[in-house]
Amino acid sequence: MPKAKGIQSHKLFKLGKAPAKADDRNLKFAAILKAPAPTVPTEFDFDLKHTGIPLPMFANDVIGCCVISGRAHQTLRFEDLEQSAVISITDNEVRKEYFKETGGEDTGLVVLESLKLWRTDGWIAATQKLNIKAFAQINQLNHAEMKKAIFLDVGVGIGLSLPLSAQDQIQAGKPWAVVTGPSAKPNSWGGHYVLCPGYTKQGPVCVTWGQKQQITWDFLDKYCDEAYAIFDDVNTAKLKAALDVKKLNAFLASL
Protein backbone atom coordinates (compact mmCIF):
# COMPACT_ATOMS: atom_id res chain seq x y z
CA MET A 1 0.00 0.00 0.00
CA PRO A 2 1.15 3.62 -0.46
CA LYS A 3 2.83 5.18 2.55
CA ALA A 4 0.57 6.92 5.05
CA LYS A 5 0.94 10.68 4.81
CA GLY A 6 3.48 12.27 7.14
CA ILE A 7 4.83 8.92 8.35
CA GLN A 8 8.48 10.04 8.68
CA SER A 9 8.05 13.82 8.65
CA HIS A 10 9.17 14.40 12.26
CA LYS A 11 12.33 13.33 14.10
CA LEU A 12 10.45 11.96 17.10
CA PHE A 13 6.72 11.81 16.44
CA LYS A 14 6.16 9.23 13.70
CA LEU A 15 2.72 8.92 12.12
CA GLY A 16 1.37 5.88 10.29
CA LYS A 17 -2.41 5.80 9.93
CA ALA A 18 -3.62 5.35 6.38
CA PRO A 19 -6.88 7.06 5.33
CA ALA A 20 -9.96 5.71 7.10
CA LYS A 21 -11.68 2.83 5.34
CA ALA A 22 -15.48 2.94 5.50
CA ASP A 23 -17.55 -0.23 5.78
CA ASP A 24 -21.31 -0.05 6.32
CA ARG A 25 -21.24 -3.63 7.64
CA ASN A 26 -19.34 -2.59 10.77
CA LEU A 27 -21.03 -3.32 14.08
CA LYS A 28 -22.26 -0.03 15.57
CA PHE A 29 -21.55 0.58 19.25
CA ALA A 30 -24.91 2.30 19.79
CA ALA A 31 -26.71 -0.82 18.48
CA ILE A 32 -25.43 -3.05 21.27
CA LEU A 33 -25.97 -0.67 24.20
CA LYS A 34 -28.81 -1.66 26.49
CA ALA A 35 -31.47 0.89 27.38
CA PRO A 36 -31.19 2.85 29.53
CA ALA A 37 -27.57 3.59 28.65
CA PRO A 38 -25.06 3.74 31.51
CA THR A 39 -24.68 7.01 33.39
CA VAL A 40 -21.10 8.23 33.11
CA PRO A 41 -19.11 10.61 35.34
CA THR A 42 -18.06 14.08 34.21
CA GLU A 43 -14.44 12.90 34.04
CA PHE A 44 -12.92 9.43 33.95
CA ASP A 45 -9.45 7.90 33.71
CA PHE A 46 -8.91 4.12 33.62
CA ASP A 47 -5.30 4.60 34.72
CA LEU A 48 -6.21 6.31 37.99
CA LYS A 49 -7.91 3.14 39.22
CA HIS A 50 -5.54 0.69 37.54
CA THR A 51 -2.20 2.16 38.53
CA GLY A 52 1.26 1.23 37.37
CA ILE A 53 0.54 1.00 33.63
CA PRO A 54 3.53 2.44 31.75
CA LEU A 55 3.48 4.71 28.70
CA PRO A 56 6.11 3.25 26.35
CA MET A 57 6.89 4.63 22.92
CA PHE A 58 6.52 1.13 21.49
CA ALA A 59 8.90 2.05 18.63
CA ASN A 60 6.65 4.85 17.36
CA ASP A 61 9.57 7.28 17.55
CA VAL A 62 11.40 5.25 14.88
CA ILE A 63 8.77 3.73 12.59
CA GLY A 64 5.17 4.54 11.64
CA CYS A 65 3.67 1.79 13.78
CA CYS A 66 1.09 3.93 15.62
CA VAL A 67 -1.75 1.48 14.86
CA ILE A 68 0.13 -1.38 16.55
CA SER A 69 1.56 0.88 19.27
CA GLY A 70 -2.00 1.93 20.09
CA ARG A 71 -2.96 -1.76 20.15
CA ALA A 72 -0.12 -2.43 22.58
CA HIS A 73 -1.27 0.35 24.91
CA GLN A 74 -4.77 -1.08 24.83
CA THR A 75 -3.52 -4.62 25.40
CA LEU A 76 -1.70 -3.48 28.54
CA ARG A 77 -5.02 -2.29 29.94
CA PHE A 78 -7.02 -5.31 28.78
CA GLU A 79 -4.57 -7.71 30.39
CA ASP A 80 -4.42 -5.66 33.58
CA LEU A 81 -8.13 -6.44 33.88
CA GLU A 82 -7.75 -10.05 32.72
CA GLN A 83 -4.56 -11.07 34.51
CA SER A 84 -4.44 -8.48 37.33
CA ALA A 85 -0.90 -7.69 36.23
CA VAL A 86 0.97 -5.34 33.93
CA ILE A 87 2.43 -7.54 31.19
CA SER A 88 5.73 -6.72 29.47
CA ILE A 89 5.12 -6.03 25.79
CA THR A 90 8.36 -5.36 23.93
CA ASP A 91 9.18 -2.97 21.12
CA ASN A 92 10.30 -6.00 19.11
CA GLU A 93 6.84 -7.58 19.40
CA VAL A 94 5.29 -4.34 18.16
CA ARG A 95 7.75 -4.13 15.27
CA LYS A 96 7.21 -7.77 14.32
CA GLU A 97 3.42 -7.42 14.15
CA TYR A 98 3.63 -4.10 12.32
CA PHE A 99 5.90 -5.40 9.56
CA LYS A 100 3.88 -8.62 9.36
CA GLU A 101 0.77 -6.57 8.58
CA THR A 102 2.50 -4.16 6.19
CA GLY A 103 4.30 -6.91 4.33
CA GLY A 104 7.70 -5.70 5.52
CA GLU A 105 7.61 -2.02 4.53
CA ASP A 106 7.24 1.04 6.77
CA THR A 107 4.02 2.16 5.09
CA GLY A 108 1.58 2.59 7.98
CA LEU A 109 -1.69 0.66 8.30
CA VAL A 110 -5.41 0.91 7.64
CA VAL A 111 -7.01 0.83 11.10
CA LEU A 112 -10.06 -1.21 10.12
CA GLU A 113 -7.99 -3.90 8.41
CA SER A 114 -5.67 -4.14 11.40
CA LEU A 115 -8.59 -4.45 13.82
CA LYS A 116 -9.98 -7.34 11.80
CA LEU A 117 -6.63 -9.13 11.99
CA TRP A 118 -6.43 -8.51 15.74
CA ARG A 119 -9.81 -10.21 16.10
CA THR A 120 -9.25 -13.15 13.77
CA ASP A 121 -5.52 -13.87 14.03
CA GLY A 122 -4.48 -12.20 17.27
CA TRP A 123 -0.91 -11.11 17.90
CA ILE A 124 2.01 -12.06 20.13
CA ALA A 125 2.34 -9.70 23.09
CA ALA A 126 4.46 -10.50 26.16
CA THR A 127 5.04 -13.92 24.51
CA GLN A 128 1.27 -14.65 24.61
CA LYS A 129 -1.08 -14.91 21.65
CA LEU A 130 -3.89 -12.44 22.35
CA ASN A 131 -7.10 -11.77 20.40
CA ILE A 132 -9.98 -9.39 20.87
CA LYS A 133 -13.59 -10.53 20.89
CA ALA A 134 -14.98 -7.71 18.77
CA PHE A 135 -14.87 -4.05 17.83
CA ALA A 136 -17.69 -1.63 17.23
CA GLN A 137 -17.76 1.66 15.33
CA ILE A 138 -18.48 4.77 17.37
CA ASN A 139 -20.01 7.97 16.10
CA GLN A 140 -17.09 10.20 17.03
CA LEU A 141 -19.27 13.30 16.81
CA ASN A 142 -21.48 11.93 19.58
CA HIS A 143 -19.51 12.90 22.67
CA ALA A 144 -21.85 11.01 25.00
CA GLU A 145 -21.24 7.84 23.00
CA MET A 146 -17.48 8.35 23.16
CA LYS A 147 -17.60 8.84 26.93
CA LYS A 148 -19.78 5.75 27.44
CA ALA A 149 -17.34 3.55 25.55
CA ILE A 150 -14.33 4.89 27.47
CA PHE A 151 -16.12 4.54 30.80
CA LEU A 152 -16.93 0.89 30.11
CA ASP A 153 -13.18 0.14 30.32
CA VAL A 154 -12.91 -1.02 26.72
CA GLY A 155 -10.96 2.04 25.73
CA VAL A 156 -11.51 3.78 22.41
CA GLY A 157 -9.13 3.72 19.48
CA ILE A 158 -9.36 6.80 17.29
CA GLY A 159 -7.90 7.82 13.97
CA LEU A 160 -6.87 11.44 13.48
CA SER A 161 -6.09 13.43 10.35
CA LEU A 162 -3.65 15.66 12.19
CA PRO A 163 -2.99 19.27 11.21
CA LEU A 164 0.50 20.74 11.34
CA SER A 165 -0.60 22.80 14.35
CA ALA A 166 -0.66 19.57 16.40
CA GLN A 167 3.14 19.35 16.12
CA ASP A 168 3.71 22.67 17.88
CA GLN A 169 1.05 21.93 20.48
CA ILE A 170 2.42 18.56 21.59
CA GLN A 171 6.00 19.84 21.58
CA ALA A 172 4.90 22.71 23.85
CA GLY A 173 2.96 20.41 26.17
CA LYS A 174 -0.36 21.96 25.15
CA PRO A 175 -3.69 20.22 24.38
CA TRP A 176 -4.61 19.46 20.82
CA ALA A 177 -7.04 22.29 20.15
CA VAL A 178 -8.43 23.92 17.02
CA VAL A 179 -6.55 26.94 15.70
CA THR A 180 -6.91 29.06 12.56
CA GLY A 181 -4.61 29.52 9.60
CA PRO A 182 -2.86 27.24 7.09
CA SER A 183 -1.47 24.96 9.84
CA ALA A 184 -5.04 24.04 10.84
CA LYS A 185 -5.81 22.16 7.61
CA PRO A 186 -6.90 18.55 8.34
CA ASN A 187 -4.24 15.99 7.43
CA SER A 188 -1.64 18.68 6.67
CA TRP A 189 0.66 16.73 9.01
CA GLY A 190 -0.78 13.25 8.44
CA GLY A 191 -2.72 10.32 9.89
CA HIS A 192 -2.27 9.05 13.44
CA TYR A 193 -3.93 6.40 15.62
CA VAL A 194 -4.17 6.57 19.42
CA LEU A 195 -5.86 4.89 22.38
CA CYS A 196 -8.12 7.01 24.60
CA PRO A 197 -8.39 5.48 28.11
CA GLY A 198 -9.93 8.58 29.67
CA TYR A 199 -11.66 11.90 29.22
CA THR A 200 -11.96 15.25 30.98
CA LYS A 201 -14.41 18.12 30.62
CA GLN A 202 -12.18 19.38 27.78
CA GLY A 203 -12.34 16.15 25.80
CA PRO A 204 -10.67 12.73 25.41
CA VAL A 205 -7.22 11.98 26.81
CA CYS A 206 -5.09 9.75 24.61
CA VAL A 207 -1.85 7.83 25.02
CA THR A 208 0.72 8.59 22.35
CA TRP A 209 4.48 8.90 21.94
CA GLY A 210 5.21 7.95 25.54
CA GLN A 211 2.85 10.43 27.17
CA LYS A 212 -0.75 11.44 27.81
CA GLN A 213 -2.18 14.05 25.45
CA GLN A 214 -5.33 16.06 26.06
CA ILE A 215 -7.64 16.49 23.06
CA THR A 216 -10.44 19.04 23.02
CA TRP A 217 -13.91 18.05 21.85
CA ASP A 218 -13.71 20.64 19.05
CA PHE A 219 -10.42 19.13 17.85
CA LEU A 220 -11.97 15.67 17.88
CA ASP A 221 -14.95 16.89 15.86
CA LYS A 222 -12.72 18.45 13.22
CA TYR A 223 -9.90 15.93 12.89
CA CYS A 224 -11.14 12.49 13.99
CA ASP A 225 -12.17 10.39 10.99
CA GLU A 226 -12.77 7.03 12.74
CA ALA A 227 -13.37 5.70 16.25
CA TYR A 228 -13.83 2.18 17.60
CA ALA A 229 -14.80 0.59 20.90
CA ILE A 230 -12.71 -2.56 21.19
CA PHE A 231 -13.76 -5.51 23.35
CA ASP A 232 -11.32 -7.99 24.78
CA ASP A 233 -14.25 -9.89 26.26
CA VAL A 234 -17.54 -9.12 27.97
CA ASN A 235 -16.20 -10.04 31.36
CA THR A 236 -16.67 -7.08 33.70
CA ALA A 237 -19.67 -5.95 35.71
CA LYS A 238 -19.78 -2.70 33.74
CA LEU A 239 -19.94 -4.43 30.38
CA LYS A 240 -22.41 -7.09 31.45
CA ALA A 241 -24.76 -4.37 32.69
CA ALA A 242 -24.38 -2.10 29.67
CA LEU A 243 -24.12 -4.36 26.61
CA ASP A 244 -26.67 -6.52 24.84
CA VAL A 245 -24.48 -9.61 24.65
CA LYS A 246 -27.03 -11.54 22.56
CA LYS A 247 -26.87 -8.89 19.83
CA LEU A 248 -23.08 -8.84 19.98
CA ASN A 249 -22.80 -12.61 19.71
CA ALA A 250 -25.38 -12.73 16.92
CA PHE A 251 -23.33 -10.24 14.92
CA LEU A 252 -20.13 -12.26 15.45
CA ALA A 253 -21.91 -15.47 14.44
CA SER A 254 -22.96 -13.84 11.17
CA LEU A 255 -19.42 -13.03 10.10
Secondary structure, 3 states (H helix, E strand, C coil): CCCCCCCCCCCCCCCCECCCCCCCCCCEHHHHECCCCCCCCCCEEHHHHCCCCCCCCCCCCCCCCHHHHHHHHHHHHHHHHHHCCCCCCCHHHHHHHHHHHHCCCCCCECHHHHHHHHHHCCEEECCEEECCCEEEECCCCCHHHHHHHHHCCCCEEEEEEECCHHHHHHHCCCCECCCCCHHHCCCCCEEEEEEEEEECCCCEEEEECCEEEEECHHHHHHHEEEEEEEECCCCCHHHHHHECHHHHHHHHHHC
